[in-house]
Amino acid sequence: MRRSLGVGLAASLFLGLVACSDPSPGPTTSSAAGAADGPVVSFYGDSYTRGTGASSSEKRWSTIVSAERGWQEINRSENGLGFVNRRDSMLGGLDDIPALVIADDPDIVFVTMGLNDNFSYDTRADDIRATIDSDLTRLREGLPDARIVVVEPFWYTDDRPASVDVIAGWVEDAAARIGADHVSGASRWLEGHDATAQVSWMAGDGLHPNDIGYAVMAERMDAALRALDPPL
């Protein structure tokens, strides 16, 4: 290695996902990731990859998966971020996270975006689709030797607006065009355990996974990565 919610959902849910936004610049890492000496892995995602709702960053799925593999994690995920959502309002250079990921010069890139774009689907569908293609193309051109893993956008309720599957399809198609790995089914990993369920895997805000939810996501991501060809 080179280096040791959306259509038809209540407005209050939308505001909850955006209100938790953290404008602080710079990636987040964990002590476990910092001690690793394996491949450098950069994560481009939203609050579900940043680990919002977990008791600590070590409990988020990306850090669990990275620690198990000895990866050096660079987590550039931001709350409320989408392919179009919040892009124009981010501070400190965070309006262009793909450029930051490219500058990381990682061996592996994870793209786990799209959940928050469901909230803009009615008015910005064309922009969402175009930005999915643009972001993934830029990552491939900027990191020709990196392995790129594109994950089906996560979802957080059993109620699924039609936009969830539409955006997921656009993401899968764009991943195929750039020759990236694709992880399918991620939008259903929390299904049956949303905030309304008797056994919920969601944090107190009802919008983000708790430690159990992130552990389940890590387990399912681990299985999906082992099933890739070649496995990760």
N, C-alpha and C positions, 0 to 999 in steps of 0.2 A: 504494500500500500504506500501511497505517496507521503503520508504523514501519520509519526507515532501519535323553521318556522315559516311562515310564508302565507300563501294565498288562503284566505278564509279563516285565519287564526286571529285570536284576540289581540288588539293593539297593545295590551299590557304585556303580553309575552314578547312582542317585538321590542318594546321599550326596555324590558328586563335584560334581553340579550345585549342590547347596545349600551345600556347604562353601566354595565360592568366593565366597559372598555378601560384599558390601562394605557395611557399615552406614553409611558416611559420608554425611551429608546433602548436598543440593544437586545441581544438574544438572552434567553434564560437557559441555564444549564444546571445540572445536579452535581453533587459531590462525587457520586458514583461515576457519572459520565466524565468528570474532570480527571478521575484517576485512571481512566481507560487508556489503552494505547493502540486500539484497533482502528478500523476505518473511520474516517470523519463522515458523519451523517448529519445533514441539514434538514430540518423539518419546516415546511411551509404550510401553515394551517391556521385554524381559528381557535376559539376557546377550548374546543374538545381535544386539541393537541397541546395547547398551552397548559392544560390541566386545571382549569378553573373549576372549583367545586371540590377538588381533592384537598386532603388535609396538609399535604406538602407536595413539592414538585417531584419527589421521589416516588409518589404514588400514581403519577399520571402514566398512561399506557406507553408513551414514547420513551420515557426514562426506564420503565420496567423492561421493555424490549431491548433497549440499548444496553442496559446493564447486563442482561443475560448473555449478550453477544460480545461484550467488550468494546462496543462502539463508543466513539467520542461524539457525544450528542451536542449539536448546536440547534437550539429550539427557537426559531424565529416566528413562532405563531403568535397571533394577537387576538384579543377578545373582539367579537363583533365583525371580524374581517371576512370579506367575501371576495370573489373575483372582481366584483364591482362595489360591494358594500364597504363603506368607510374608506375606500381607496383615496378619495379626494380630501379627506379630513384628517388623515394620519399626520402626526408630527414627527420631527426629528429624522426625516428621510424614510419613514416607514410607509410612505405612499408607494414605494417601489421595492417591496421585499424580494421579488425575484432577482433584482440587481444585487441585493445583499447576499442572497443564497449563492449566486454566481461568484461573488467575491470571496465567499467561504472556501471555494475550491474543494468541495467535498467529494468523497468517493461515491456516496449514495445520497440521493435526494428523495424525500417523501413529500408528496403533495396531497394534502387532506382538506381541500377547500370545497365550498359550494353550499354548505348548510345555510348560511346567512343570506345568500343570494335568493333564496325562496321568497324573502320579504320584499324583494324588488322585482320579482318575475313579471308581475302584471304590466309594469311600465318600462322595464329595461331588459326584456328577454334577449333582444338582438345584441345588446352590449355585453350581456353575460356570456353568450355563446362566443362572441368575437374575442373577449378577453381570456376565456379558457384557452382558445387556440393560440392567442398571442403569448400568454404566460408560458405555456408548455413548449411552444416553439423557441422562445427565448432561452428557456432553461436548457433545452437540447443543444441549441447552437452555442450557448455560452459554456456548456459543460459536455463536450462531445464524448468524453471518456467516462463520465459518471453513469452509474446505474440509477435510473429514475423509476420510482414506484409511485404510481398514481392510485389513490384510494377512492372508492366510491364515497361521495359525500355522506357524512354521518347525519342521523336524524334523531329527534329526542322525544317524539310522542307517537302513540299508536295511530293517531289521526294523521294521514299522509295526504297532503294536497298533491294534485297531479304534477305540480312543478318538481317535486322531489325526483320522480323517475325521469322526467324530461331532462333536468340538469345532470342527473347521473349518466344518462345516455350521451349527452354532449361531452362529459368528462371522459367516458370510456372511449368514444370515437377519437377524441384528441390524443389520448394516450396511445392508441393504436397508430395514429399518424406519425408520431415521433419515435415509435419503437420502444415505448416504455412498458414496464410491467404494470398490470392492473389488478387491483384487489376488489372483487365484487362482493355485494351483500352487506357492506358495512352499515348501510342505512337501517338495517334491521337487527343490529347486534344488541340493542337495548329494548327491542320489542317485547311487550308483555310486562315490562318493569318500569314504565314511565311514572311520572309523579302521581298519577291517579291509581296506580296498581296497589294491591294489598301488600305485595313484596316489591318495593320500589328500589331501584338502583340509582336514584337521583339525590342530589344534594338538597339542602333546605330551600334553595331558591326555586326548585322545581324545574330548572332549565338545564342544569349541567350534571354529569355523573358524580356520584360520590366515590369513595375509595373502592367500594365493591364494584361499582359500574366500570371504573377504570381498570380494575383487575380483570374483569370479564373481557373488556376490549383488548387488553394486552394478551390474554389467552387466545382470543380469536384471531388477533393479528399475527401472533406467533404461528398458529396453525396455517394461516393464509400464506405467510412468508415461506414456510417450509414446503408448501405445495407449489411454489413458483419453480420455473425451469430456467436456470438452475436455482435451487433454493437459497434463501437468505437466512 
